[in-house]
Amino acid sequence: MSTTPIYGLMAEFDGPTELVHAAKAAYDAGYRKMDTYTPYPVEEAAEAIGVHHNRVALITLIGAMLGMIGGYMLQFWVSAVDYPVNVGGKPFHSWPAFIPVTFECAVLGASIASVLGMLIMNGLPQPYHPVFNLPRFAGASRDKFFLCIEAQDPKFRLSETRKFLEGFHPDDISEVPN
Amino acid sequence: MSQYVPADFAPPVSIQRMRNISLIVGVSFSALAGIGAYQKLDLFLHSWLFAFMFWLGLTLGSLALLMLQYVSGGNWGRLGRRIWEAAAGNWWLMLLCWVPIALGMKLIYPWAHMTHDEAVKSLGADKVNIYLNHDWFIYRGIIYFAGWALLYFFLKNWSKKEEAGQTTPAKFVLVQNVSGFGIVFYAASITFASIDWTMSLYPQWWSTVWGMQTMVGQVLTTFCFTICLLVKLAQVEPVNRVFKTHHLHDFGKLMFTFVVLWAYLSFSQWIIIWSGNMLSEIRWYLMRLAHGWQYFGTALIFVHFVFPFALLLSRNLKRHGRRVVLIALLVLFMRLVDLFWLTAPNFYPGTSAGLNDFHLMDAAMYVVCPIAMGGIWLFLFYWRLGQRSLMPVNDPGFAEMMEAKHG
């Protein structure tokens, strides 16, 4: 038995169906600190371990609101306060003319906020991650599907968790060195 | 060949019940509409045109989506295919409903009411001689309906052959190619049809986005209708075996897209005309922004766009059947309000008249006609939907769709 602290236990599966099945069962069994690794996006895998409820949506909404308000106020200030110009006899504060730019600014604010929010929330860029210590993990970008239950999970017990994962008949179970 | 047979997805008995209710409602309201026509023929024709544009939207929106999903693929298209086939089959009902409009055009369209000399003076000789005259109004209508009917028959025959297992996935490319051509015909024919049937209610006015706006409205109507029906059908066998949360999510996203597209086009038209501020163009809006009509226009901004837009942004809401249906029903209702706001003000043109001339009888007819036409439309729709399997089991992508989404 290794005495060095490990990052977690990694189970390797042949297909997405087996992976999602195992991930769901692990979530139901009370594991929370875990992650799935797949060669292509498998939305159900993300759902199975409950990562869909994050704050990126809220950050995007806030970005959109700020862009919207900022875009409108900019036009209002320029056209009606700082440098009023009579265009076609219309009022200085002509809201219909401001709508397209307001909309574009909302989209701009939303996209910037969602990219930045995504990067902040998922911790990228990350130059080191323990899962790459495992040679077999290279399969995650080819044709293998991985579920890693992390040692930090309060429910994690090396032997019990290993037994739990064995119940799903993975191709391989490895300890991930930290 | 897939491992499924059409009998696996036989329609539920509840369709018969919905069909019978539709027939009763349709016949009784048609009688009311008939009484209205006898009392006040011009009012009947005006509200009939309004109802016609709504139900034509559902018929042709279905034809358009049927062709679009052959070209684009996707599970949403396989789920909606039988619904759109059954709806597009109502083209001949719409042709029948168009006959009173063609016969009564003098009571509907100002250009049809004028003498030839008056029309030339008001609209210009070219416009009247080449386009806006009685004969060509009818010829064009026949050409549109003939084209839609041809497309429908081709797609229906293809679908029947596929259901009987007489096609191969390799031959699928034929129906895709015809659909691609069909979409072009749909776009062209709706552009002209919308000019003929709604834009020419105010013949001095024009808008180049009108046809596109009509198309988007038709497809949006169809998406809302499809969502309501699929969620209802998915409560029981056999649709509950296919229609899953992520499909509802897809339909929710498509409805959202078309809500935004509708707002985009409606707003483009408004901002261009508002910026130009030309006497010939702005009158159309001035008529709709006074005498009570402005409340409808304001409601359109907030209830047809802002409210559904804000709610449909939410991912969780789009995956919640009952909530999506409530929004779809609201947007369906707002489609009616939109068509009402686009057509009805033309019939009350007095400078101070507007809604003051809109009496109880007028309101009643604008409610009765859509229900009368809709009852008959839905009766035929459910009747056709109940004839066949609800899912295209021999579609090349069907087996893949039925494979359990991982876990």
Interface residues (C-beta under 8 A of the other chain):
Chain A: G15 P16 T17 L19 V20 H21 A23 K24 V42 E43 E44 A45 A48 H52 A57 L61 G88 G89 K90 P96 A97 I99 P100
Chain B: H246 F267 W270 I271 W274 S275 N277 L313 R315 A404 K405 H406 G407
